[in-house]
Amino acid sequence: MLKGGSVLNLLELYAQGKSIREIVRETGFGRNTVRTYLRNEGPPERAEREGRPSKLDPFKPFLDEMLQMGVYNGEVLLERLRELGYLGGKTLVKDYVQPHRPPRRNRTARRFETLLGK
């Protein structure tokens, strides 16, 4: 995908009456690339892609239920999912559980002063 300045340069050269072949020679871009940008008068729109289903999708209600019960350990959840027929990897499970985990508490030590020698 060409950057904005390059696209404007192509459009400007074409407006000056130069042929596609001349523009290709000057800019070094491919003929089909130049044609695409001139035809659309700018960069082509990206097509929206459908997300494909995850192996974890059928098991998400079970995971949500376990998370409600306070089970956040990815390995434990993976074992339970395997019993239900889950064939995916542990990274999918850990990535799904991570945003649902409660934040870690700071383990700060209280400081206290003692007399010398005690």
The first five atom37 places (N, CA, C, CB, O) and aatype in JSON, in Angstrom:
{
  "aatype": [12, 10, 11, 7, 7, 15, 19, 10, 2, 10, 10, 6, 10, 18, 0, 5, 7, 11, 15, 9, 1, 6, 9, 19, 1, 6, 16, 7, 13, 7, 1, 2, 16, 19, 1, 16, 18, 10, 1, 2, 6, 7, 14, 14, 6, 1, 0, 6, 1, 6, 7, 1, 14, 15, 11, 10, 3, 14, 13, 11, 14, 13, 10, 3, 6, 12, 10, 5, 12, 7, 19, 18, 2, 7, 6, 19, 10, 10, 6, 1, 10, 1, 6, 10, 7, 18, 10, 7, 7, 11, 16, 10, 19, 11, 3, 18, 19, 5, 14, 8, 1, 14, 14, 1, 1, 2, 1, 16, 0, 1, 1, 13, 6, 16, 10, 10, 7, 11],
  "atom_mask": [
    [1, 1, 1, 1, 1],
    [1, 1, 1, 1, 1],
    [1, 1, 1, 1, 1],
    [1, 1, 1, 0, 1],
    [1, 1, 1, 0, 1],
    [1, 1, 1, 1, 1],
    [1, 1, 1, 1, 1],
    [1, 1, 1, 1, 1],
    [1, 1, 1, 1, 1],
    [1, 1, 1, 1, 1],
    [1, 1, 1, 1, 1],
    [1, 1, 1, 1, 1],
    [1, 1, 1, 1, 1],
    [1, 1, 1, 1, 1],
    [1, 1, 1, 1, 1],
    [1, 1, 1, 1, 1],
    [1, 1, 1, 0, 1],
    [1, 1, 1, 1, 1],
    [1, 1, 1, 1, 1],
    [1, 1, 1, 1, 1],
    [1, 1, 1, 1, 1],
    [1, 1, 1, 1, 1],
    [1, 1, 1, 1, 1],
    [1, 1, 1, 1, 1],
    [1, 1, 1, 1, 1],
    [1, 1, 1, 1, 1],
    [1, 1, 1, 1, 1],
    [1, 1, 1, 0, 1],
    [1, 1, 1, 1, 1],
    [1, 1, 1, 0, 1],
    [1, 1, 1, 1, 1],
    [1, 1, 1, 1, 1],
    [1, 1, 1, 1, 1],
    [1, 1, 1, 1, 1],
    [1, 1, 1, 1, 1],
    [1, 1, 1, 1, 1],
    [1, 1, 1, 1, 1],
    [1, 1, 1, 1, 1],
    [1, 1, 1, 1, 1],
    [1, 1, 1, 1, 1],
    [1, 1, 1, 1, 1],
    [1, 1, 1, 0, 1],
    [1, 1, 1, 1, 1],
    [1, 1, 1, 1, 1],
    [1, 1, 1, 1, 1],
    [1, 1, 1, 1, 1],
    [1, 1, 1, 1, 1],
    [1, 1, 1, 1, 1],
    [1, 1, 1, 1, 1],
    [1, 1, 1, 1, 1],
    [1, 1, 1, 0, 1],
    [1, 1, 1, 1, 1],
    [1, 1, 1, 1, 1],
    [1, 1, 1, 1, 1],
    [1, 1, 1, 1, 1],
    [1, 1, 1, 1, 1],
    [1, 1, 1, 1, 1],
    [1, 1, 1, 1, 1],
    [1, 1, 1, 1, 1],
    [1, 1, 1, 1, 1],
    [1, 1, 1, 1, 1],
    [1, 1, 1, 1, 1],
    [1, 1, 1, 1, 1],
    [1, 1, 1, 1, 1],
    [1, 1, 1, 1, 1],
    [1, 1, 1, 1, 1],
    [1, 1, 1, 1, 1],
    [1, 1, 1, 1, 1],
    [1, 1, 1, 1, 1],
    [1, 1, 1, 0, 1],
    [1, 1, 1, 1, 1],
    [1, 1, 1, 1, 1],
    [1, 1, 1, 1, 1],
    [1, 1, 1, 0, 1],
    [1, 1, 1, 1, 1],
    [1, 1, 1, 1, 1],
    [1, 1, 1, 1, 1],
    [1, 1, 1, 1, 1],
    [1, 1, 1, 1, 1],
    [1, 1, 1, 1, 1],
    [1, 1, 1, 1, 1],
    [1, 1, 1, 1, 1],
    [1, 1, 1, 1, 1],
    [1, 1, 1, 1, 1],
    [1, 1, 1, 0, 1],
    [1, 1, 1, 1, 1],
    [1, 1, 1, 1, 1],
    [1, 1, 1, 0, 1],
    [1, 1, 1, 0, 1],
    [1, 1, 1, 1, 1],
    [1, 1, 1, 1, 1],
    [1, 1, 1, 1, 1],
    [1, 1, 1, 1, 1],
    [1, 1, 1, 1, 1],
    [1, 1, 1, 1, 1],
    [1, 1, 1, 1, 1],
    [1, 1, 1, 1, 1],
    [1, 1, 1, 1, 1],
    [1, 1, 1, 1, 1],
    [1, 1, 1, 1, 1],
    [1, 1, 1, 1, 1],
    [1, 1, 1, 1, 1],
    [1, 1, 1, 1, 1],
    [1, 1, 1, 1, 1],
    [1, 1, 1, 1, 1],
    [1, 1, 1, 1, 1],
    [1, 1, 1, 1, 1],
    [1, 1, 1, 1, 1],
    [1, 1, 1, 1, 1],
    [1, 1, 1, 1, 1],
    [1, 1, 1, 1, 1],
    [1, 1, 1, 1, 1],
    [1, 1, 1, 1, 1],
    [1, 1, 1, 1, 1],
    [1, 1, 1, 1, 1],
    [1, 1, 1, 1, 1],
    [1, 1, 1, 0, 1],
    [1, 1, 1, 1, 1]
  ],
  "atom_positions": [
    [[0.85, -1.17, 0.0], [0.0, 0.0, 0.0], [0.9, 1.23, 0.0], [-0.97, -0.01, 1.22], [1.84, 1.34, 0.79]],
    [[0.6, 2.15, -0.88], [1.4, 3.37, -1.01], [0.98, 4.38, 0.04], [1.25, 3.96, -2.41], [-0.17, 4.4, 0.49]],
    [[1.91, 5.23, 0.41], [1.62, 6.27, 1.38], [0.97, 7.45, 0.68], [2.9, 6.72, 2.12], [1.0, 7.55, -0.55]],
    [[0.37, 8.34, 1.46], [-0.41, 9.46, 0.93], [0.31, 10.33, -0.07], [0.0, 0.0, 0.0], [-0.26, 10.7, -1.1]],
    [[1.57, 10.66, 0.2], [2.33, 11.52, -0.7], [2.56, 10.88, -2.05], [0.0, 0.0, 0.0], [2.52, 11.56, -3.08]],
    [[2.79, 9.58, -2.05], [3.01, 8.86, -3.31], [1.74, 8.83, -4.14], [3.5, 7.44, -3.04], [1.78, 8.97, -5.37]],
    [[0.61, 8.65, -3.47], [-0.67, 8.61, -4.19], [-0.96, 9.97, -4.8], [-1.83, 8.2, -3.24], [-1.38, 10.06, -5.96]],
    [[-0.72, 11.03, -4.03], [-0.93, 12.38, -4.56], [-0.02, 12.64, -5.75], [-0.7, 13.43, -3.48], [-0.42, 13.29, -6.71]],
    [[1.21, 12.15, -5.68], [2.16, 12.3, -6.78], [1.63, 11.6, -8.03], [3.56, 11.74, -6.38], [1.7, 12.15, -9.13]],
    [[1.11, 10.38, -7.88], [0.54, 9.66, -9.03], [-0.6, 10.43, -9.66], [0.06, 8.27, -8.59], [-0.68, 10.57, -10.88]],
    [[-1.49, 10.93, -8.81], [-2.65, 11.67, -9.31], [-2.22, 12.96, -10.01], [-3.62, 11.99, -8.17], [-2.8, 13.37, -11.01]],
    [[-1.21, 13.59, -9.47], [-0.71, 14.82, -10.06], [-0.08, 14.57, -11.43], [0.31, 15.48, -9.13], [-0.32, 15.32, -12.38]],
    [[0.73, 13.51, -11.53], [1.34, 13.18, -12.82], [0.28, 12.83, -13.86], [2.33, 12.0, -12.65], [0.4, 13.2, -15.03]],
    [[-0.76, 12.14, -13.44], [-1.83, 11.76, -14.36], [-2.61, 13.0, -14.8], [-2.78, 10.73, -13.7], [-3.04, 13.09, -15.95]],
    [[-2.8, 13.94, -13.86], [-3.5, 15.19, -14.21], [-2.7, 16.03, -15.19], [-3.8, 16.0, -12.94], [-3.26, 16.82, -15.94]],
    [[-1.38, 15.87, -15.18], [-0.53, 16.6, -16.12], [-0.6, 16.01, -17.52], [0.92, 16.6, -15.63], [-0.03, 16.55, -18.46]],
    [[-1.31, 14.89, -17.66], [-1.5, 14.3, -18.97], [-0.52, 13.19, -19.29], [0.0, 0.0, 0.0], [-0.45, 12.74, -20.43]],
    [[0.23, 12.73, -18.32], [1.18, 11.66, -18.57], [0.45, 10.32, -18.61], [2.29, 11.64, -17.48], [-0.55, 10.11, -17.92]],
    [[0.98, 9.43, -19.44], [0.35, 8.11, -19.56], [0.78, 7.24, -18.38], [0.74, 7.43, -20.92], [1.71, 7.56, -17.65]],
    [[0.06, 6.14, -18.21], [0.38, 5.22, -17.13], [1.8, 4.68, -17.31], [-0.64, 4.05, -17.08], [2.53, 4.52, -16.33]],
    [[2.18, 4.41, -18.54], [3.52, 3.89, -18.8], [4.61, 4.88, -18.36], [3.68, 3.57, -20.29], [5.62, 4.49, -17.79]],
    [[4.38, 6.17, -18.65], [5.35, 7.19, -18.23], [5.41, 7.31, -16.71], [4.99, 8.56, -18.85], [6.49, 7.46, -16.13]],
    [[4.25, 7.24, -16.07], [4.2, 7.33, -14.6], [4.96, 6.15, -13.99], [2.72, 7.34, -14.1], [5.67, 6.32, -13.0]],
    [[4.8, 4.96, -14.58], [5.49, 3.78, -14.07], [7.0, 3.97, -14.18], [5.06, 2.51, -14.85], [7.73, 3.64, -13.25]],
    [[7.46, 4.51, -15.29], [8.9, 4.74, -15.47], [9.44, 5.75, -14.45], [9.18, 5.23, -16.89], [10.53, 5.57, -13.9]],
    [[8.68, 6.82, -14.21], [9.14, 7.87, -13.3], [9.14, 7.43, -11.85], [8.27, 9.11, -13.46], [10.07, 7.72, -11.1]],
    [[8.08, 6.74, -11.45], [7.93, 6.42, -10.03], [8.55, 5.08, -9.65], [6.47, 6.41, -9.67], [8.97, 4.9, -8.51]],
    [[8.6, 4.15, -10.58], [9.14, 2.84, -10.26], [8.11, 1.88, -9.69], [0.0, 0.0, 0.0], [8.44, 0.75, -9.33]],
    [[6.86, 2.31, -9.61], [5.79, 1.42, -9.13], [5.33, 0.53, -10.27], [4.59, 2.23, -8.56], [5.58, 0.82, -11.43]],
    [[4.66, -0.56, -9.93], [4.15, -1.46, -10.94], [2.97, -0.86, -11.7], [0.0, 0.0, 0.0], [2.26, 0.0, -11.19]],
    [[2.78, -1.34, -12.93], [1.71, -0.81, -13.77], [0.34, -1.05, -13.14], [1.76, -1.46, -15.16], [-0.51, -0.16, -13.14]],
    [[0.14, -2.24, -12.61], [-1.16, -2.54, -12.0], [-1.4, -1.71, -10.74], [-1.26, -4.02, -11.67], [-2.53, -1.33, -10.45]],
    [[-0.34, -1.43, -10.01], [-0.46, -0.59, -8.82], [-0.89, 0.82, -9.21], [0.87, -0.55, -8.03], [-1.8, 1.4, -8.61]],
    [[-0.24, 1.36, -10.22], [-0.58, 2.71, -10.69], [-2.02, 2.75, -11.17], [0.38, 3.16, -11.81], [-2.76, 3.68, -10.85]],
    [[-2.42, 1.75, -11.94], [-3.8, 1.71, -12.44], [-4.81, 1.65, -11.3], [-3.99, 0.5, -13.36], [-5.84, 2.33, -11.34]],
    [[-4.51, 0.85, -10.3], [-5.44, 0.71, -9.17], [-5.64, 2.05, -8.47], [-4.93, -0.33, -8.17], [-6.77, 2.43, -8.16]],
    [[-4.55, 2.75, -8.22], [-4.66, 4.02, -7.51], [-5.31, 5.1, -8.37], [-3.29, 4.48, -7.06], [-6.01, 5.97, -7.85]],
    [[-5.07, 5.07, -9.67], [-5.7, 6.07, -10.54], [-7.18, 5.76, -10.73], [-5.0, 6.12, -11.9], [-8.0, 6.68, -10.81]],
    [[-7.53, 4.51, -10.79], [-8.92, 4.12, -10.98], [-9.76, 4.53, -9.78], [-9.04, 2.61, -11.22], [-10.89, 5.0, -9.93]],
    [[-9.22, 4.37, -8.58], [-9.95, 4.68, -7.35], [-9.77, 6.13, -6.91], [-9.52, 3.76, -6.24], [-10.41, 6.57, -5.97]],
    [[-8.89, 6.86, -7.59], [-8.53, 8.23, -7.22], [-8.09, 8.3, -5.76], [-9.73, 9.18, -7.46], [-8.49, 9.2, -5.03]],
    [[-7.29, 7.37, -5.36], [-6.77, 7.32, -4.0], [-6.52, 5.89, -3.6], [0.0, 0.0, 0.0], [-6.64, 4.98, -4.42]],
    [[-6.18, 5.68, -2.36], [-5.91, 4.31, -1.92], [-7.17, 3.46, -1.9], [-5.26, 4.31, -0.54], [-8.24, 3.96, -1.55]],
    [[-7.07, 2.19, -2.28], [-8.25, 1.34, -2.25], [-8.7, 1.08, -0.81], [-7.96, 0.01, -2.97], [-7.88, 1.04, 0.11]],
    [[-9.98, 0.9, -0.65], [-10.52, 0.64, 0.68], [-10.21, -0.78, 1.1], [-12.05, 0.89, 0.71], [-10.27, -1.7, 0.28]],
    [[-9.87, -0.96, 2.35], [-9.62, -2.31, 2.86], [-10.96, -3.01, 3.06], [-8.81, -2.27, 4.19], [-11.91, -2.44, 3.6]],
    [[-11.0, -4.25, 2.64], [-12.22, -5.03, 2.8], [-12.28, -5.56, 4.23], [-12.27, -6.19, 1.78], [-11.28, -6.0, 4.79]],
    [[-13.47, -5.51, 4.81], [-13.67, -6.06, 6.14], [-13.64, -7.57, 6.06], [-14.99, -5.56, 6.77], [-14.26, -8.17, 5.18]],
    [[-12.92, -8.18, 6.99], [-12.85, -9.63, 6.99], [-13.64, -10.17, 8.16], [-11.39, -10.11, 7.06], [-13.69, -9.58, 9.24]],
    [[-14.27, -11.3, 7.92], [-14.98, -11.96, 9.0], [-13.99, -12.69, 9.87], [-16.05, -12.93, 8.45], [-13.07, -13.35, 9.38]],
    [[-14.17, -12.57, 11.17], [-13.31, -13.31, 12.07], [-13.72, -14.77, 12.06], [0.0, 0.0, 0.0], [-14.91, -15.09, 12.03]],
    [[-12.75, -15.65, 12.09], [-13.11, -17.05, 12.08], [-13.36, -17.5, 13.52], [-12.01, -17.9, 11.42], [-12.81, -16.93, 14.46]],
    [[-14.19, -18.5, 13.68], [-14.53, -18.94, 15.04], [-13.32, -19.57, 15.73], [-15.69, -19.93, 15.01], [-12.47, -20.17, 15.09]],
    [[-13.28, -19.41, 17.03], [-12.19, -19.95, 17.83], [-12.56, -21.35, 18.31], [-11.88, -19.03, 19.03], [-13.74, -21.68, 18.44]],
    [[-11.55, -22.16, 18.57], [-11.8, -23.48, 19.13], [-12.4, -23.35, 20.53], [-10.51, -24.3, 19.18], [-13.03, -24.29, 21.04]],
    [[-12.2, -22.21, 21.13], [-12.66, -21.98, 22.5], [-14.12, -21.53, 22.57], [-11.78, -20.96, 23.17], [-14.73, -21.61, 23.64]],
    [[-14.68, -21.06, 21.47], [-16.04, -20.5, 21.48], [-17.09, -21.41, 22.12], [-16.46, -20.2, 20.07], [-17.87, -20.92, 22.94]],
    [[-17.15, -22.7, 21.81], [-18.2, -23.53, 22.44], [-18.02, -23.7, 23.95], [-18.22, -24.89, 21.78], [-18.96, -24.09, 24.64]],
    [[-16.82, -23.42, 24.46], [-16.53, -23.65, 25.87], [-16.54, -22.37, 26.7], [-15.2, -24.32, 26.01], [-16.31, -22.42, 27.91]],
    [[-16.8, -21.24, 26.09], [-16.78, -19.97, 26.82], [-17.83, -19.88, 27.92], [-16.97, -18.84, 25.86], [-17.53, -19.33, 28.98]],
    [[-19.04, -20.39, 27.72], [-19.99, -20.36, 28.85], [-19.47, -21.14, 30.07], [-21.35, -20.95, 28.42], [-19.64, -20.7, 31.21]],
    [[-18.83, -22.28, 29.83], [-18.25, -23.05, 30.94], [-17.15, -22.26, 31.62], [-17.71, -24.4, 30.44], [-17.07, -22.22, 32.84]],
    [[-16.29, -21.63, 30.82], [-15.21, -20.83, 31.39], [-15.75, -19.66, 32.21], [-14.3, -20.31, 30.28], [-15.23, -19.36, 33.28]],
    [[-16.78, -19.0, 31.7], [-17.38, -17.89, 32.44], [-17.93, -18.36, 33.78], [-18.5, -17.23, 31.61], [-17.8, -17.67, 34.79]],
    [[-18.52, -19.53, 33.78], [-19.05, -20.1, 35.01], [-17.92, -20.38, 36.01], [-19.84, -21.39, 34.71], [-18.05, -20.1, 37.2]],
    [[-16.82, -20.94, 35.52], [-15.68, -21.23, 36.39], [-15.05, -19.93, 36.92], [-14.62, -22.06, 35.63], [-14.62, -19.87, 38.07]],
    [[-15.01, -18.91, 36.08], [-14.45, -17.63, 36.52], [-15.33, -17.0, 37.59], [-14.3, -16.67, 35.33], [-14.81, -16.37, 38.51]],
    [[-16.64, -17.18, 37.48], [-17.55, -16.67, 38.51], [-17.32, -17.37, 39.84], [-19.0, -16.86, 38.07], [-17.51, -16.78, 40.91]],
    [[-16.9, -18.64, 39.77], [-16.61, -19.4, 40.99], [-15.24, -19.05, 41.57], [-16.69, -20.9, 40.7], [-14.91, -19.48, 42.67]],
    [[-14.44, -18.27, 40.85], [-13.15, -17.82, 41.35], [-11.97, -18.66, 40.9], [0.0, 0.0, 0.0], [-10.88, -18.54, 41.47]],
    [[-12.15, -19.5, 39.89], [-11.05, -20.31, 39.37], [-10.39, -19.53, 38.23], [-11.55, -21.72, 38.89], [-11.0, -19.34, 37.18]],
    [[-9.16, -19.08, 38.45], [-8.45, -18.29, 37.45], [-7.2, -18.99, 36.95], [-8.09, -16.94, 38.01], [-6.51, -18.45, 36.08]],
    [[-6.89, -20.16, 37.46], [-5.69, -20.89, 37.08], [-5.89, -21.5, 35.69], [-5.35, -21.98, 38.12], [-6.78, -22.33, 35.5]],
    [[-5.06, -21.09, 34.74], [-5.19, -21.56, 33.36], [-4.99, -23.05, 33.21], [0.0, 0.0, 0.0], [-5.68, -23.69, 32.41]],
    [[-4.06, -23.62, 33.97], [-3.79, -25.05, 33.87], [-4.97, -25.88, 34.37], [-2.53, -25.41, 34.66], [-5.33, -26.89, 33.76]],
    [[-5.57, -25.45, 35.46], [-6.73, -26.16, 36.0], [-7.89, -26.07, 35.02], [-7.15, -25.57, 37.38], [-8.57, -27.07, 34.75]],
    [[-8.11, -24.89, 34.49], [-9.19, -24.71, 33.51], [-8.95, -25.56, 32.27], [-9.33, -23.23, 33.13], [-9.89, -26.12, 31.7]],
    [[-7.69, -25.64, 31.84], [-7.37, -26.44, 30.66], [-7.68, -27.91, 30.9], [-5.89, -26.26, 30.28], [-8.22, -28.59, 30.03]],
    [[-7.34, -28.41, 32.09], [-7.65, -29.81, 32.41], [-9.14, -30.07, 32.35], [-7.11, -30.18, 33.79], [-9.59, -31.08, 31.8]],
    [[-9.91, -29.17, 32.94], [-11.38, -29.33, 32.95], [-11.94, -29.26, 31.53], [-12.05, -28.26, 33.84], [-12.87, -29.99, 31.19]],
    [[-11.38, -28.38, 30.72], [-11.85, -28.26, 29.34], [-11.51, -29.51, 28.53], [-11.23, -27.02, 28.67], [-12.3, -29.95, 27.7]],
    [[-10.33, -30.08, 28.78], [-9.95, -31.32, 28.07], [-10.94, -32.43, 28.37], [-8.52, -31.75, 28.46], [-11.26, -33.24, 27.5]],
    [[-11.42, -32.48, 29.62], [-12.43, -33.48, 29.99], [-13.72, -33.3, 29.2], [-12.72, -33.41, 31.48], [-14.44, -34.26, 28.95]],
    [[-14.0, -32.05, 28.81], [-15.21, -31.76, 28.04], [-15.01, -31.91, 26.54], [-15.69, -30.35, 28.34], [-15.96, -31.78, 25.77]],
    [[-13.76, -32.19, 26.11], [-13.51, -32.4, 24.69], [-12.8, -31.26, 23.98], [0.0, 0.0, 0.0], [-12.76, -31.24, 22.75]],
    [[-12.25, -30.34, 24.72], [-11.52, -29.22, 24.12], [-10.22, -29.73, 23.5], [-11.23, -28.11, 25.17], [-9.48, -30.47, 24.15]],
    [[-9.94, -29.33, 22.25], [-8.75, -29.79, 21.55], [-7.71, -28.69, 21.32], [-9.15, -30.39, 20.22], [-6.65, -28.95, 20.75]],
    [[-8.01, -27.49, 21.75], [-7.1, -26.36, 21.52], [-5.97, -26.33, 22.52], [0.0, 0.0, 0.0], [-5.82, -27.23, 23.34]],
    [[-5.17, -25.29, 22.44], [-4.0, -25.14, 23.29], [-4.27, -24.3, 24.52], [0.0, 0.0, 0.0], [-5.34, -23.72, 24.68]],
    [[-3.26, -24.25, 25.4], [-3.44, -23.53, 26.65], [-3.34, -22.02, 26.47], [-2.42, -24.0, 27.65], [-3.85, -21.27, 27.31]],
    [[-2.7, -21.57, 25.42], [-2.57, -20.13, 25.21], [-3.93, -19.48, 24.99], [-1.65, -19.85, 24.02], [-4.18, -18.37, 25.48]],
    [[-4.82, -20.14, 24.26], [-6.16, -19.61, 24.06], [-6.88, -19.45, 25.39], [-6.98, -20.52, 23.14], [-7.55, -18.45, 25.63]],
    [[-6.73, -20.44, 26.26], [-7.39, -20.4, 27.56], [-6.8, -19.27, 28.4], [-7.26, -21.75, 28.29], [-7.55, -18.49, 28.99]],
    [[-5.49, -19.18, 28.46], [-4.85, -18.14, 29.27], [-5.17, -16.75, 28.75], [-3.34, -18.35, 29.28], [-5.39, -15.83, 29.55]],
    [[-5.2, -16.57, 27.44], [-5.54, -15.26, 26.87], [-6.98, -14.87, 27.17], [-5.31, -15.26, 25.36], [-7.28, -13.69, 27.34]],
    [[-7.87, -15.85, 27.24], [-9.27, -15.56, 27.55], [-9.44, -15.21, 29.03], [-10.17, -16.75, 27.18], [-10.23, -14.33, 29.37]],
    [[-8.7, -15.88, 29.89], [-8.86, -15.7, 31.34], [-8.18, -14.42, 31.82], [-8.29, -16.91, 32.08], [-8.66, -13.8, 32.76]],
    [[-7.09, -14.03, 31.2], [-6.27, -12.92, 31.68], [-7.05, -11.62, 31.95], [-5.19, -12.65, 30.69], [-6.85, -11.04, 33.02]],
    [[-7.92, -11.14, 31.05], [-8.62, -9.88, 31.36], [-9.64, -10.02, 32.49], [-9.32, -9.38, 30.12], [-10.07, -9.01, 33.06]],
    [[-10.05, -11.24, 32.83], [-11.04, -11.45, 33.87], [-10.42, -11.59, 35.26], [-11.86, -12.68, 33.56], [-11.13, -11.55, 36.27]],
    [[-9.1, -11.75, 35.31], [-8.43, -11.93, 36.6], [-8.51, -10.66, 37.44], [-6.97, -12.34, 36.39], [-8.43, -9.56, 36.9]],
    [[-8.65, -10.81, 38.75], [-8.61, -9.62, 39.6], [-7.18, -9.07, 39.64], [-9.12, -9.94, 41.03], [-6.23, -9.83, 39.46]],
    [[-7.02, -7.78, 39.88], [-5.67, -7.22, 39.93], [-4.9, -7.77, 41.12], [-5.74, -5.68, 40.0], [-5.47, -8.1, 42.16]],
    [[-3.6, -7.86, 40.95], [-2.75, -8.36, 42.03], [-2.68, -7.34, 43.15], [-1.33, -8.68, 41.51], [-2.7, -6.13, 42.93]],
    [[-2.6, -7.86, 44.37], [-2.44, -6.97, 45.52], [-0.96, -6.77, 45.78], [-3.16, -7.54, 46.79], [-0.15, -7.68, 45.59]],
    [[-0.64, -5.59, 46.22], [0.75, -5.32, 46.58], [1.06, -5.98, 47.92], [1.02, -3.79, 46.66], [0.31, -5.85, 48.88]],
    [[2.16, -6.67, 47.95], [2.59, -7.27, 49.21], [3.65, -6.37, 49.82], [3.14, -8.73, 48.98], [4.85, -6.61, 49.69]],
    [[3.2, -5.35, 50.49], [4.14, -4.42, 51.08], [4.42, -4.83, 52.52], [3.61, -2.97, 51.02], [3.52, -5.29, 53.23]],
    [[5.63, -4.68, 52.92], [6.02, -5.0, 54.29], [5.91, -3.74, 55.14], [7.46, -5.59, 54.35], [6.33, -2.66, 54.72]],
    [[5.34, -3.89, 56.33], [5.28, -2.75, 57.23], [6.65, -2.57, 57.87], [4.17, -2.93, 58.3], [7.3, -3.52, 58.3]],
    [[7.03, -1.37, 57.93], [8.32, -1.06, 58.51], [8.15, -0.73, 59.98], [9.0, 0.1, 57.76], [7.23, -0.01, 60.37]],
    [[9.02, -1.25, 60.77], [8.97, -0.9, 62.19], [10.38, -0.74, 62.72], [8.19, -1.98, 63.0], [11.32, -1.38, 62.25]],
    [[10.51, 0.11, 63.7], [11.79, 0.45, 64.29], [11.97, -0.33, 65.58], [11.91, 1.98, 64.55], [11.02, -0.5, 66.35]],
    [[13.19, -0.8, 65.82], [13.5, -1.47, 67.07], [14.66, -0.73, 67.74], [13.85, -2.98, 66.84], [15.39, 0.02, 67.1]],
    [[14.81, -0.97, 69.01], [15.94, -0.38, 69.71], [17.2, -1.1, 69.29], [15.74, -0.45, 71.24], [17.14, -2.24, 68.83]],
    [[18.32, -0.46, 69.45], [19.59, -1.05, 69.08], [19.82, -2.35, 69.84], [20.73, -0.06, 69.33], [19.63, -2.4, 71.06]],
    [[20.23, -3.38, 69.16], [20.54, -4.65, 69.78], [19.34, -5.55, 70.01], [0.0, 0.0, 0.0], [19.52, -6.65, 70.54]],
    [[18.17, -5.14, 69.65], [16.99, -5.99, 69.86], [16.48, -6.51, 68.56], [15.89, -5.24, 70.57], [15.49, -7.24, 68.53]]
  ]
}
